[in-house]
Amino acid sequence: MLKTVIIGGGIVGSVLYRLLKETGDEVIVVDNRSKAYFQTLILSLLLKGKDIELAKESLRLYRRFNIPLYPFTSYTIGGKIDEKTIEEWKEAGAEIEEKYVDWLNVSAIVSNNSDWLVHVSKLIRSTPFIKGNAKVIVKDEGKKTVVTIDNKEYNFDRVILAAGPWNSYIAEGIRIPTKSYYCWALLVYNNKGKIYDKAIIYDYELRFYSRPFLGIGLPFWVVGDGKAIPSEPDPKKRIVPCDEKLLIERVRKRLGKFTKLYRRGSYCEATPDMRPAYGILADNLYYAGGLNGYGAEVGPGLAMLLFRLLKENYEEKEYLLSRFKDVKDFEIQDLEPHELL
Ligand SMILES: Cc1cc2nc3c(=O)[nH]c(=O)nc-3n(C[C@H](O)[C@H](O)[C@H](O)COP(=O)(O)OP(=O)(O)OC[C@H]3O[C@@H](n4cnc5c(N)ncnc54)[C@H](O)[C@@H]3O)c2cc1C
């Protein structure tokens, strides 16, 4: 039986673990628990093209693995949303209506059956893992892959790199065409905030999003601008500058006064086209990542693609990592594919 190690027990690593385990594979996950998550993250089907298929697959997998999903009505304000996109959303099952929304004081695309908060921390915390700092070293021109865990060498039959923004920093002897960036959001509060704890708002006019904190009618919600700030994933080395003031001004313009409680930030992994990627890096070394700021949406779907590559040799060309083979270097784009500016 193949002995597989998954490096990184985040969203992709946790789903791959379950998929491989189900087919009887011998598989372990190594994680150093360096990533801070909000308990829940947004899963929206309001994406474009094939990403919608990945998000639908993610939804199926969360349900299959009993990860709690909390549905919300979403309100999309402004943005470049053409008829074709609306049709794609409807085909995906969204119930869409464009109308004036009194409590937002603006016209919005109101959508049901398309947006959820996913309890990602439950997915991650319920995945068995070995705590350790892993590295991947590719030797003999890609013929041998060695894994070190806390500086001790191990050999596995199959290595899967799924350490998100850390991927390109923990692999030696192979180039992974991804970079990391910092992204943050604020937990906020006000007395009238109950309504914002019950709705997801994508405001492309004022450039912010707002989502429930818990979604149980408490006056707490989360706001962010989704901005990608290029930065190496090492919070101890540097303090990443964030323009909280600008975000607060924009949100206040739409939603009125509120109090900031705290900021939470972490790192994401960017690819040159800001879309997910997976594939073969070397003999017995596989990769799934580049999930940018929408890994809870498309991450499990991407894990399924890697699983199908391993089991059936099936390839979904649009997401193969080899599409970047000629890219020498790249700048991180600020606009992500799930943002419809
Ligand atoms: C503030 C913020 C808000 C976000 N909101 C959303 C949202 O609402 N919806 C959404 O879809 N996405 C959201 N994202 C993006 C989402 O978090 C990422 O796309 C997703 O986490 C990427 O998943 P991953 O499995 O590739 O990597 P990660 O989730 O980053 O997991 C990587 C894992 O590898 C581990 N690791 C790192 N280095 C090592 C090492 N050397 N050895 C062992 N383990 C290691 C880490 O501890 C981590 O557990 C948000 C991101 C941020 C920062």
The ligand as an SDF file (V2000), in Angstrom:
LIG
                    3D

 53 58  0  0  0  0  0  0  0  0999 V2000
   -8.6060   37.3140    6.4230 C   0  0  0  0  0  0  0  0  0  0  0  0
   -8.9290   36.2220    5.4400 C   0  0  0  0  0  0  0  0  0  0  0  0
  -10.2500   35.9730    5.0980 C   0  0  0  0  0  0  0  0  0  0  0  0
  -10.5540   34.9550    4.1830 C   0  0  0  0  0  0  0  0  0  0  0  0
  -11.8520   34.7310    3.8870 N   0  0  0  0  0  0  0  0  0  0  0  0
  -12.1770   33.7320    3.0270 C   0  0  0  0  0  0  0  0  0  0  0  0
  -13.5350   33.4270    2.7650 C   0  0  0  0  0  0  0  0  0  0  0  0
  -14.4590   34.0100    3.3520 O   0  0  0  0  0  0  0  0  0  0  0  0
  -13.8050   32.4400    1.8600 N   0  0  0  0  0  0  0  0  0  0  0  0
  -12.8100   31.7480    1.2220 C   0  0  0  0  0  0  0  0  0  0  0  0
  -13.1220   30.8850    0.4100 O   0  0  0  0  0  0  0  0  0  0  0  0
  -11.5090   32.0000    1.4750 N   0  0  0  0  0  0  0  0  0  0  0  0
  -11.1590   32.9660    2.3560 C   0  0  0  0  0  0  0  0  0  0  0  0
   -9.8440   33.2170    2.6390 N   0  0  0  0  0  0  0  0  0  0  0  0
   -8.8070   32.4560    1.9010 C   0  0  0  0  0  0  0  0  0  0  0  0
   -8.5810   31.0550    2.4760 C   0  0  0  0  0  0  0  0  0  0  0  0
   -8.2480   31.1610    3.8480 O   0  0  0  0  0  0  0  0  0  0  0  0
   -7.4360   30.3600    1.7050 C   0  0  0  0  0  0  0  0  0  0  0  0
   -7.6850   30.4000    0.3200 O   0  0  0  0  0  0  0  0  0  0  0  0
   -7.3060   28.9150    2.1350 C   0  0  0  0  0  0  0  0  0  0  0  0
   -7.0610   28.8430    3.5170 O   0  0  0  0  0  0  0  0  0  0  0  0
   -6.1750   28.1990    1.3990 C   0  0  0  0  0  0  0  0  0  0  0  0
   -6.2520   26.8250    1.7370 O   0  0  0  0  0  0  0  0  0  0  0  0
   -4.9860   25.8560    1.6530 P   0  0  0  0  0  0  0  0  0  0  0  0
   -5.4470   24.5290    2.1370 O   0  0  0  0  0  0  0  0  0  0  0  0
   -4.3520   25.9510    0.3000 O   0  0  0  0  0  0  0  0  0  0  0  0
   -3.9150   26.4630    2.6360 O   0  0  0  0  0  0  0  0  0  0  0  0
   -4.0270   26.9070    4.1300 P   0  0  0  0  0  0  0  0  0  0  0  0
   -5.4310   26.9580    4.5640 O   0  0  0  0  0  0  0  0  0  0  0  0
   -3.1930   28.1370    4.2340 O   0  0  0  0  0  0  0  0  0  0  0  0
   -3.3380   25.7150    4.9030 O   0  0  0  0  0  0  0  0  0  0  0  0
   -1.9710   25.5010    4.8810 C   0  0  0  0  0  0  0  0  0  0  0  0
   -1.6010   24.6880    6.1030 C   0  0  0  0  0  0  0  0  0  0  0  0
   -0.2070   24.3810    6.0200 O   0  0  0  0  0  0  0  0  0  0  0  0
    0.3380   24.4780    7.3220 C   0  0  0  0  0  0  0  0  0  0  0  0
    1.7840   24.6820    7.1910 N   0  0  0  0  0  0  0  0  0  0  0  0
    2.4200   25.7840    6.7580 C   0  0  0  0  0  0  0  0  0  0  0  0
    3.7560   25.5750    6.7360 N   0  0  0  0  0  0  0  0  0  0  0  0
    3.9620   24.3190    7.1800 C   0  0  0  0  0  0  0  0  0  0  0  0
    5.1250   23.5290    7.3760 C   0  0  0  0  0  0  0  0  0  0  0  0
    6.3630   23.9840    7.1180 N   0  0  0  0  0  0  0  0  0  0  0  0
    4.9660   22.2760    7.8660 N   0  0  0  0  0  0  0  0  0  0  0  0
    3.7270   21.7730    8.1370 C   0  0  0  0  0  0  0  0  0  0  0  0
    2.5910   22.4930    7.9390 N   0  0  0  0  0  0  0  0  0  0  0  0
    2.7110   23.7370    7.4550 C   0  0  0  0  0  0  0  0  0  0  0  0
   -0.4070   25.6290    7.9700 C   0  0  0  0  0  0  0  0  0  0  0  0
   -0.3820   25.5550    9.3890 O   0  0  0  0  0  0  0  0  0  0  0  0
   -1.8180   25.4420    7.4030 C   0  0  0  0  0  0  0  0  0  0  0  0
   -2.6350   24.6810    8.2680 O   0  0  0  0  0  0  0  0  0  0  0  0
   -9.5080   34.2040    3.5610 C   0  0  0  0  0  0  0  0  0  0  0  0
   -8.1670   34.4460    3.9080 C   0  0  0  0  0  0  0  0  0  0  0  0
   -7.8790   35.4430    4.8370 C   0  0  0  0  0  0  0  0  0  0  0  0
   -6.4330   35.6500    5.1880 C   0  0  0  0  0  0  0  0  0  0  0  0
  1  2  1  0
  2  3  1  0
  2 52  2  0
  3  4  2  0
  4  5  1  0
  4 50  1  0
  5  6  2  0
  6  7  1  0
  6 13  1  0
  7  8  2  0
  7  9  1  0
  9 10  1  0
 10 11  2  0
 10 12  1  0
 12 13  2  0
 13 14  1  0
 14 15  1  0
 14 50  1  0
 15 16  1  0
 16 17  1  0
 16 18  1  0
 18 19  1  0
 18 20  1  0
 20 21  1  0
 20 22  1  0
 22 23  1  0
 23 24  1  0
 24 25  2  0
 24 26  1  0
 24 27  1  0
 27 28  1  0
 28 29  2  0
 28 30  1  0
 28 31  1  0
 31 32  1  0
 32 33  1  0
 33 34  1  0
 33 48  1  0
 34 35  1  0
 35 36  1  0
 35 46  1  0
 36 37  1  0
 36 45  1  0
 37 38  2  0
 38 39  1  0
 39 40  1  0
 39 45  2  0
 40 41  1  0
 40 42  2  0
 42 43  1  0
 43 44  2  0
 44 45  1  0
 46 47  1  0
 46 48  1  0
 48 49  1  0
 50 51  2  0
 51 52  1  0
 52 53  1  0
M  END
$$$$
